[in-house]
Amino acid sequence: MNKQDIDALRGTALNCAIATALGWTQPDARRQRWWTDATNRPRLIMFDDDKRTPTAHLFDPASSIADSWTLDGEGWEWVFREYVEENGTGKNVLSVETWVLLPSERYDANLTRVYFADFLTKPDAYAVARCRAWLKAKTAEREANR
């Protein structure tokens, strides 16, 4: 998955991409919410239509700031920056940039930017930004180790 594809991910698609990057598998494709994690433990992924009845036991890094903060890597350095920028229409927008610096990498290699106006809450925006940056960093780390 390339970096532009990652920047388009949200909700269920983002949760499933993270589960795949974590090495989780789906033993039964008919039961898409159910995954098996790397320790062979069953896990349940939050899907978009679950939002009507959120359940605490579902893994939902795409909108849960707590779940998104469980994503990290060995020796990674995280940088978050909030700022106001002009979005090309003459209007200022508040956004957050998230970088992950991998050992011996450049900051901008794993940069993602989200605009708060695209989300219901600020924690939702941070969760998506962190997830996208993590996926980019995970992809870069995997490619570096080939």
Long-range contacts (C-beta under 8 A, 24 or more apart in sequence): 1-135, 1-139, 3-136, 3-139, 6-112, 6-132, 6-135, 6-136, 6-139, 7-112, 7-132, 9-62, 9-131, 9-132, 9-135, 10-62, 10-128, 11-47, 11-48, 11-62, 11-63, 12-45, 12-46, 12-47, 12-48, 12-62, 14-61, 14-62, 14-128, 14-131, 14-132, 14-135, 15-45, 15-46, 15-47, 15-59, 15-60, 15-61, 15-62, 16-45, 17-135, 18-61, 18-62, 18-71, 18-131, 18-134, 18-135, 19-43, 19-45, 19-59, 21-134, 21-135, 21-138, 21-139, 61-127, 61-130, 61-131, 62-127, 62-128, 62-131, 63-124, 63-127, 63-128, 64-127, 65-123, 65-124, 65-126, 65-127, 65-130, 67-127, 68-126, 68-127, 68-128, 68-130, 68-131, 68-134, 69-130, 71-130, 71-131, 71-134, 72-134, 73-100, 73-102, 73-134, 73-137, 73-138, 73-141, 75-102, 75-103, 76-100, 76-101, 76-102, 76-103, 76-137, 77-101, 78-130, 78-133, 79-107, 80-126, 80-129, 87-115, 93-117, 96-125, 96-126, 96-129, 97-129, 98-129, 98-130, 98-132, 98-133, 99-133, 100-133, 100-134, 100-136, 100-137, 102-137, 102-140, 102-141, 102-144, 105-140, 105-144, 109-136, 109-137, 109-140, 110-136, 110-137, 110-140, 111-136, 112-136
